[in-house]
Amino acid sequence: MMRATAAMQKAQSTSTADSAEPSQQIDAKIAELKDWRGATLARVRALIRQADAEVVEEVKWRGVPVWEHAGIICTGETYKNAVKLTFMHGASLEDPARLFNASLEGNTRRAIDLHEGAALDEEAFKALIRAAVALNMSKAAKKPKRETARPGA
């Protein structure tokens, strides 16, 4: 009986977290980490918000924070030894500060792996966020609008 109650409480807390707003889910993830990874995720989240006031926060793929504006800008995955910021179209972005240090072999994505105590050039990071938004906006502008079927047509 005790196990069933614990399992039910866990299921209820999971469903409550799933029904929370994405920003609240990200807040909860940061709080649950309780170490340098939570602090790092909170820091990059603040920088993303500073760089783009219109950014939309989502949570996808089993709890991964995602920042979007006219498409995905980047994701914020947390691992034991790193916070990984994966830019969906990173290979198409200029990176003069050489922030990208992971996933360099692909044709599309690029990532920044932040390890405990790692320094991040905040201004260069915000410039990268703004460049990713501009790229998303240019791609969105090029997409042809779908015509809707008109009744009687």
N, C-alpha and C positions, 0 to 999 in steps of 0.2 A: 504494500500500500504506500509506503514511504517513497519507493522508487517511482511509482506511478505519479505521485504528487509532484516530485521533483521534475520529472519529465514534462508534466503538464505545465508547470511554472516556466520551464525553459522554453517550451513551445509558445507560451503566451508572450514571454518577453521577446522572443524572436519575431513573432507576428506583429507585436507592437512596434519594434524597431523597423520592420519592413514597411509598416504603414506610416511611419513618421516621414516628415518632409526630408528631402535629400540633405539639406544643410544640417538638419538635426541629426541625421544618420552619420554625417561626417564628424560633427561635434562629438557624438558618442564614440566613434572609432578613435578619434584623437585622445579622448579621455580614457578609453580602455587600454591604450598602448602603455601609458604611464612611464615612459622612458624617453630617450633621445629621439626615437622615431616619431612619437606623438608631437614633440616639440618641433621637430623638423617639418612634419606634415602641416602643422599649424602655421609655421613661418612661411612656407611656400604658398599655402592657401592665401595668406594675407597679401603676399606679393602679387599673386594672380589677380586678386580683387583690386589691388592698387593699379595694376597695369590695365585692367579692363573693367570698368564700372558696370558693364552690361553682361558680364559673364554669368552663365547659368550653371549651377551645380547639380550634378546627377550622381546617382550611385548605381553601378551596373556590375555585372559579372561577379556575383556573390560578394558584394560589399566594397567594390573598388570605387573610390572617389573619381569623378570625371568632371572636367571643366569644359564647357561648350560655349561657342558663339558662332553661329552659322555653320555648325559642325563641331566635332570634337577638337579641342585645342590639345589637351593632354590628360593623362590619367595619373593617379598617385597611388602606386602599389607599395605596400610595406612588406619587407622581408626581414628575417632575423638580423642581417648585417647591412641592410640598405633600405633607403626610401628611393624608389625608382619612379621617375617622372618620364613617361613615354609620350612623345609628341607624335601624333598620328601622321603628320606630313613633314616630319623633321628633316628628311633628306632634301626637301625642297626649300629649306630655310637657310639663310645666311647665318653663320655662327662665328663671327670674328673673335669672340672671347673664348671660343673652344669649350663651351659648356658641355656639349654632348660628349659623353665618355663611355657610352654603352650602346649596343644594338647598331653599331656603325656599319655592319656588313650588308644590311638590307637596302632596298631601293626606295623604301617609303618612310619607315619609322626611324626615329632616333630617340635615344634616352639619355637622361642624366641620372646617374647613380650617386646618391649622397650617402656617405658613410658617417658614422659617429665622429663628431668633431670637425667635419668637412666645412670649409668656407665656401660660400656661394656669392659670386659677384651679383648683387641684387639688382643693380641697374641693367646689367647685361641680361639677366634673367627676365626682367620686365620688358626689355626690348624684344627678347625672343617671344614672349607671350603676345606682344602687340603685332609682331611679324606673323605669328601663327593665325591670329584673328584676321589680319589683312589678307592672308592667303585664303582662308576659309571664305571670306567675303567675296573675293575675286572669283573663286570657284562657284559660289552660290549665284553670282551675277551672270555667269556664263551658262548656267543650266537653263534649258528652255522650259518655259512654264507649260504645264499640262493643261490642255483645254478640257473643260468639263462638257459633258454631253448636254445639249439643250433639249428640253422636251419638245417633241414634234419635229425635231431636225432630222 
